[in-house]
């Protein structure tokens, strides 16, 4: 009887242990739902301009992102979409912690997060009853980020400066177009408005530089003559010329041309400058 009583007491103790363990398991399963997380994200971002966020703001955003990361582990979405969501969350967190902090780069990653969230919400396995609320919250985030861009005038994926070249040798013919004609340079990756342009021509040789006429043409047909009727009849050999509006002076009209930086110049000769097609028609 005593042995039986011990077994019963031991069994009761085990039952009590299991009973005490249930709240712990329940607490682990209590993940925030997506609607609450998106509400936290909307609340985390300040009104007006974003940059540079305070440490408190960054902490609040990252807390919501961590909740979103936890939610994603058991989210009712495809494994591929789940991976995209987790990747973009981690990218945003990395960008928020970068030093120095980049406003434009961070906002671009936040916009990428919104695009993935919209795909998550549109997933068939996400409940239809809350889709509208989720879409509204995501659109609120989108509007906030667009407002941040307006503050910064960020232009995604572009550079403000670059060096571009065509390394093909150009043969300067007398009384005929050069070969090749035209010589094109492809410019990519720059921001939409170019405000400064410097052109360099390397290793120019010619017995009569006054016969060299060089026209620069922009992508929309803008034209500027870099040099025309300059340097007289004194031959040049392996001269490198850079053309910059901020240079101190243009090329000489009659004197010897030497390597250097000069303002564009068209002295004008007895015969008007007229470049064959595909160059635009004059005047230049």
RASULUR-V843760 format. One record per backbone hydrogen bond with DSSP energy under -0.5 kcal/mol. CO is the residue of the C=O (numbers start at 1). NH is the residue of the N-H. Records with the same first field share a line. If there is no record, write none. Layout:
# RASULUR-V843760
CO = NH ; NH
This chain:
# RASULUR-V843760
1 = 5
2 = 6
3 = 7
4 = 8
5 = 9
6 = 10
7 = 11
8 = 12
9 = 13
10 = 14
11 = 15
12 = 16
13 = 17
14 = 18
15 = 19
16 = 20
17 = 21
18 = 22
19 = 23
20 = 24
21 = 25
22 = 26
23 = 27
24 = 28
25 = 29
26 = 30
27 = 30
29 = 31
33 = 37
34 = 38
35 = 39
36 = 40
37 = 41
38 = 42
39 = 43
40 = 44
41 = 45
54 = 58
55 = 59
56 = 60
57 = 61
58 = 62
59 = 63
60 = 64
61 = 65
62 = 66
63 = 67
64 = 68
65 = 69
66 = 70
67 = 71
68 = 72
69 = 73
70 = 73 ; 74
71 = 74
72 = 75
75 = 77
78 = 82
79 = 83
80 = 84
81 = 85
82 = 86
83 = 87
84 = 88
85 = 89
86 = 90
87 = 91
88 = 92
89 = 93
90 = 94
91 = 95
92 = 96
93 = 97
95 = 98
101 = 103
102 = 106
103 = 107
104 = 108
105 = 109
106 = 110
107 = 111
108 = 112
109 = 113
110 = 114
111 = 115
112 = 116
113 = 117
114 = 118
115 = 119
116 = 120
117 = 121
118 = 122
119 = 123
120 = 123
123 = 126
127 = 130
128 = 131 ; 132
130 = 134
131 = 135
132 = 136
133 = 137
134 = 138
135 = 139
136 = 140
137 = 141
138 = 142
139 = 143
140 = 144
141 = 145
142 = 146
143 = 147
144 = 148
145 = 149
146 = 150
147 = 151
148 = 152
149 = 153 ; 154
154 = 156
155 = 158
159 = 191
169 = 171
170 = 172
171 = 173 ; 179
173 = 176
179 = 171
182 = 184
186 = 188
189 = 159
192 = 194
193 = 195
199 = 243
200 = 202
201 = 241
204 = 239
206 = 236
208 = 211
209 = 212
210 = 229
211 = 213
212 = 229
213 = 215
214 = 226 ; 227
216 = 224
218 = 221
222 = 218
224 = 216 ; 226
226 = 265
227 = 214
228 = 267
231 = 234
232 = 210
233 = 235
236 = 206
239 = 204 ; 241
240 = 260
241 = 201
242 = 244 ; 262
243 = 199
244 = 247
249 = 263
252 = 231
253 = 232
260 = 242
262 = 244
263 = 251
265 = 228
270 = 272
271 = 269
276 = 279
